[in-house]
Amino acid sequence: MTHQKLEYEEIIRSAGGRVTPQRVLILDAICQGGGHTTIGEIYAYTRRLDPTIDRSTIYRALDLFVSLGLVVSADLGTGETYYEVARPEPHHHLVCSQCGAITEIPHDTVKMLFRIIEQQHGFAAHMDHLVLPGLCSSCQAAASDYPGKDKNVSEARCPDG
């Protein structure tokens, strides 16, 4: 999804904000990044088209976009925040802590978990972009290839990692 399919101008204005060329350019940068876009990528893209944009403008715009629900942010296990344009239906990610593979999963996959948490703990999770670290099937299989290696998945390592 791109921000062109959202009524982002109306959303920003209804929150008392202005739709500036810089904000539109920042949304363009997020879309150009293919969804999981870092601050560095956003900065590089916007600076190529408008050298007057500074990082503080980008940070302020991203804070606004996230607060308005136009953009979602997450740390995919790298320690860096990634941004993507919000989708109508929430989605989540499985991130391999060994090889870095990212698998997107639909919201329906974790809905039951949220219901159980609410039933057992009285806590209503408001999460539309969950990131679950772990080991992908390839890294689990690679770990089992080591002779004498404990099959404990939490200690598994990729052959090249």
Secondary structure, DSSP 8 states (H G I E B T S, - for coil): --GGGTTHHHHHHHTT----HHHHHHHHHHHHTTS-EEHHHHHHHHHHH-TT--HHHHHHHHHHHHHHTSEEEEE-SSSSEEEEE--SS-EEEEEETTT--EEEEETHHHHHHHHHHHHHH------SS-EEEE--HHHHHHHHTSTT----GGG---TT-
